Amino acid sequence: MKVSVVSRSGKDVVKGGLELSDSATVADLQEAIHQRTKKFYPSRQRLTLPLKPGSKEKPVVLNYKKSLKDYCDGNHLTVVFKDLGTQVSYRTLFFFEYLGPLLLYPIFYYFPVYQFFGYKGERVIHPVQTYALYYWCFHYFKRIMETFFVHRFSHATSPLSNVFRNCAYYWTFGSYIAYYVNHPLYTPVSDLQMKIGFGFGVLCQICNFYCHILLRNLRSPDGNGGYQIPHGFLFNIVTCANYTTEIYQWLGFNIATQTVAGYVFLVVATLIMTNWALAKHRRLKKLFDGKDGRPKYPRRWVIFPPFL
Ligand SMILES: NC(=O)c1ccc[n+]([C@@H]2O[C@H](COP(=O)([O-])OP(=O)(O)OC[C@H]3O[C@@H](n4cnc5c(N)ncnc54)[C@H](OP(=O)(O)O)[C@@H]3O)[C@@H](O)[C@H]2O)c1
């Protein structure tokens, strides 16, 4: 079979096209493109079917598992190639974004950084600041461990640019919150409020971990299995029980530490996770539409507080 690989503007990406066997898959085509141009390894390639001129539809993305024959009738196929840029594994992306807050936060607790901001006096450390340090470090350590030992990702890689974007988000917020919670002029909340906040937060972190175990069990160890209907525990009520418990564990941290910086992060993180949860809920409803023998996605809240 003859395959022409063109850019979106119609230029030849692989000069003269490629000749592949009739039983070749999209993965074989990606490998053949890689052989011709070394820098375009398979996860860097996005292959789609060409659109008719003036069409406003979304192009069909080629599935690497499918046969090329599934995408054409005759013996010639034209595919549109897009370079996704340098890729990194999801584990690398998550590791670096969580490593920042894990290392930066203790710097504000242990080192005399406030002297550089003009505070010369002796710094008294309140118990809540020590517990906040433990809580914070436990949270990010847990997320790194989950990244390596719990999550079963379906996407192999992410663009390198996401590492910089995500690190900017986590590292900046981590430093911003650490600065205020460990500040020499920090005023602690009452003992009772601190206990309620951390107690509730730890409970939510345990629930969040359990939600991640339930998500893990939806896929086989090699990450196959696609998207399934999450069920059990809080997933019987909300589609994104993991985001819900994540939001509430930050609320617990904020009840205990009470800083504007912490609440700003809570609002931003809630907006981001709600947006993602809406997309995940829509995807599951589309996948499980009750037609052609597919199960129907049960009626659930997207996230709690409810957005339907
Ligand atoms: N503080 C913040 O700003 C913030 C923001 C986002 C996340 N987080 C925390 O980080 C955690 C991980 O985030 P995430 O966005 O990666 O979570 P996620 O997409 O909901 O899921 C975690 C893992 O479960 C898989 N999964 C999700 N739904 C599934 C389904 N229906 N069927 C089969 N597998 C499914 C995902 O697969 P895929 O690889 O296919 O996605 C991923 O590997 C969150 O739960 C939360 O605790 C915090």
The ligand as an SDF file (V2000), in Angstrom:
LIG
                    3D

 48 52  0  0  0  0  0  0  0  0999 V2000
   -4.1620   20.3990   43.2430 N   0  0  0  0  0  0  0  0  0  0  0  0
   -4.3610   20.4310   41.9390 C   0  0  0  0  0  0  0  0  0  0  0  0
   -4.3560   21.4740   41.3030 O   0  0  0  0  0  0  0  0  0  0  0  0
   -4.5710   19.1120   41.2110 C   0  0  0  0  0  0  0  0  0  0  0  0
   -4.9470   19.1390   39.8670 C   0  0  0  0  0  0  0  0  0  0  0  0
   -5.1220   17.9120   39.2110 C   0  0  0  0  0  0  0  0  0  0  0  0
   -4.9190   16.7200   39.8900 C   0  0  0  0  0  0  0  0  0  0  0  0
   -4.5740   16.7070   41.1990 N   0  0  0  0  0  0  0  0  0  0  0  0
   -4.3590   15.4150   41.9430 C   0  0  0  0  0  0  0  0  0  0  0  0
   -3.6130   14.5110   41.1560 O   0  0  0  0  0  0  0  0  0  0  0  0
   -4.3910   13.3060   40.9810 C   0  0  0  0  0  0  0  0  0  0  0  0
   -4.1450   12.7240   39.5850 C   0  0  0  0  0  0  0  0  0  0  0  0
   -4.6200   13.6480   38.6280 O   0  0  0  0  0  0  0  0  0  0  0  0
   -5.0950   13.2300   37.1690 P   0  0  0  0  0  0  0  0  0  0  0  0
   -5.6620   14.4500   36.5160 O   0  0  0  0  0  0  0  0  0  0  0  0
   -4.0390   12.4320   36.4900 O   0  0  0  0  0  0  0  0  0  0  0  0
   -6.3130   12.2260   37.5670 O   0  0  0  0  0  0  0  0  0  0  0  0
   -7.2440   11.3550   36.6610 P   0  0  0  0  0  0  0  0  0  0  0  0
   -7.0380   11.6600   35.2160 O   0  0  0  0  0  0  0  0  0  0  0  0
   -8.6440   11.4450   37.1260 O   0  0  0  0  0  0  0  0  0  0  0  0
   -6.8350    9.8380   36.9370 O   0  0  0  0  0  0  0  0  0  0  0  0
   -5.7390    9.2530   37.5060 C   0  0  0  0  0  0  0  0  0  0  0  0
   -5.4640    7.9280   36.7520 C   0  0  0  0  0  0  0  0  0  0  0  0
   -6.6610    7.1490   36.6260 O   0  0  0  0  0  0  0  0  0  0  0  0
   -6.9520    6.9150   35.2530 C   0  0  0  0  0  0  0  0  0  0  0  0
   -8.4040    7.0210   35.0100 N   0  0  0  0  0  0  0  0  0  0  0  0
   -9.1970    8.1040   35.2540 C   0  0  0  0  0  0  0  0  0  0  0  0
  -10.4740    7.8430   34.9250 N   0  0  0  0  0  0  0  0  0  0  0  0
  -10.5030    6.5540   34.4560 C   0  0  0  0  0  0  0  0  0  0  0  0
  -11.5370    5.7090   33.9390 C   0  0  0  0  0  0  0  0  0  0  0  0
  -12.8020    6.1380   33.8590 N   0  0  0  0  0  0  0  0  0  0  0  0
  -11.2220    4.4600   33.5240 N   0  0  0  0  0  0  0  0  0  0  0  0
   -9.9350    4.0240   33.6170 C   0  0  0  0  0  0  0  0  0  0  0  0
   -8.8810    4.7760   34.1030 N   0  0  0  0  0  0  0  0  0  0  0  0
   -9.1720    6.0310   34.5110 C   0  0  0  0  0  0  0  0  0  0  0  0
   -6.2190    8.0020   34.4870 C   0  0  0  0  0  0  0  0  0  0  0  0
   -5.9500    7.5610   33.1820 O   0  0  0  0  0  0  0  0  0  0  0  0
   -5.4300    8.4840   31.9540 P   0  0  0  0  0  0  0  0  0  0  0  0
   -3.9520    8.2550   31.9210 O   0  0  0  0  0  0  0  0  0  0  0  0
   -6.1070    7.9210   30.7550 O   0  0  0  0  0  0  0  0  0  0  0  0
   -5.8230    9.8950   32.2450 O   0  0  0  0  0  0  0  0  0  0  0  0
   -4.9700    8.1910   35.3260 C   0  0  0  0  0  0  0  0  0  0  0  0
   -3.9920    7.2330   35.0300 O   0  0  0  0  0  0  0  0  0  0  0  0
   -5.8460   13.7380   41.2140 C   0  0  0  0  0  0  0  0  0  0  0  0
   -6.7000   12.6920   41.5600 O   0  0  0  0  0  0  0  0  0  0  0  0
   -5.6750   14.7310   42.2980 C   0  0  0  0  0  0  0  0  0  0  0  0
   -5.5550   14.0600   43.5410 O   0  0  0  0  0  0  0  0  0  0  0  0
   -4.3910   17.8960   41.8580 C   0  0  0  0  0  0  0  0  0  0  0  0
  1  2  1  0
  2  3  2  0
  2  4  1  0
  4  5  1  0
  4 48  2  0
  5  6  2  0
  6  7  1  0
  7  8  2  0
  8  9  1  0
  8 48  1  0
  9 10  1  0
  9 46  1  0
 10 11  1  0
 11 12  1  0
 11 44  1  0
 12 13  1  0
 13 14  1  0
 14 15  2  0
 14 16  1  0
 14 17  1  0
 17 18  1  0
 18 19  2  0
 18 20  1  0
 18 21  1  0
 21 22  1  0
 22 23  1  0
 23 24  1  0
 23 42  1  0
 24 25  1  0
 25 26  1  0
 25 36  1  0
 26 27  1  0
 26 35  1  0
 27 28  2  0
 28 29  1  0
 29 30  1  0
 29 35  2  0
 30 31  1  0
 30 32  2  0
 32 33  1  0
 33 34  2  0
 34 35  1  0
 36 37  1  0
 36 42  1  0
 37 38  1  0
 38 39  2  0
 38 40  1  0
 38 41  1  0
 42 43  1  0
 44 45  1  0
 44 46  1  0
 46 47  1  0
M  CHG  2   8   1  16  -1
M  END
$$$$
